[in-house]
């Protein structure tokens, strides 16, 4: 599956990515609406992560990354956005990821799909 999004690099130091990626989501949600977006984490290198936000359907204007994501082999977790850190703590217990796809809803729920090699 092809994903086109606006990508930025984020620091993982001191778990600051939760705030900085959250601000990125807030910025694009104002333009496109929260439930129209999805985020993809990819390319973990050292203490940095590349993360892109795009539309769930169609292409976001001004996209700067195009990713080819696997069609199969994804695992899925649904939970409360307020528990995002705890959800990821459980996911990462089994090792590193190649990709993650995040979707957030106005109800306070989130869906995390993740792919390991």
N, C-alpha and C positions, 0 to 999 in steps of 0.2 A: 504494500500500500504506500502511496506517495503522500508525504506531509510537507506542506509549504508553510513557513512561518517566519516570524521576526525573531531572530536569535541574538542572545547576549551571553556573555560569560559571567559566571557568578563564583564568588569565593565560598568555600565550604568551611572556612575557619570559624571556630566558635559557633557553628550552626547558624551563622548569619544569613544563610540562603533562605531560611523561612521568611525573614523580614524583607530581604531584597527582591526575591522572586515574588513575594506577596505584593510589593509595591508595583512591580511590573504588571502583575495581574490587574491590580486596581486601575492602573493607567489605561490598559487596553479594554477593560470592562466598561469604562466610561464611554468609550467609542463604539463598542460592538455588543455590549451586553454580556454578562457573566456566562450565561448558559449557551451562548453561541461560540464559545472559545474552548480550546483544549491546549494543554501544554505538554511538551515533550522534553524530557531530560535525556541527554546523550553525552558522550565523549567526556567521561570522568578522567581527568589527568591531574595527578597529585592532589592538590587542595582546591581544584577548580572543576566546575561543571558547566557545560554548554546547555542552554535551555531555550527552547523556542515556543512561542505562542502563535497559534493560527486558528482559523475558523474550523468548526466541526464539519461544516459543509462549505465547499468552495475554497478560494484562496484569499488570504488577508492582503490588503493593499500594501505594497512596498515590501513584500517578503524578501528576506535576504538569505534564506537557507531552504534547500529542498532535500528532504531525507527519504530514502527508501526503507520503509519499516517492514518487518516480517508480517506475513498474512496470518500465520498460525503460531502456536506455542506460547501464547500470552497467559499469564495468571492474572486474577482479578480480586480486588478487595474493595468493599464498599463500607464507608464509615462516616463519622462526623468530622467535618473540616477542623473543628477545634482539637481533635485528637490526631492531627496529621503527623506530628513528630512521633507519637507512639506507634502509629501504623507503620511508618518507615523503619522504626527500630525493629519491629517484628519482621518486616520484609528483608532487611539487611542481615538478619541473623543467619540466613542461608547463603550469604555471599553477595558479591557485586552484581550489578545489573548492566545490561547493554543498553536498554532503553526503558523509559517509563512514560506513560501517558496519563495525564491528570485531567479530570473533568470535575468542575465544581457546580453546585446547584444553589439557588436562592434559599432553599430549605435548610441549608447548613450541612448537607450531605456532600460527600465527595466519592469519586470512583477512581481508583488507581489500577491501571493495567501495567504489568511489568514483564520484561523479557530478559531472560538470562541465556547465554550461549549454551 
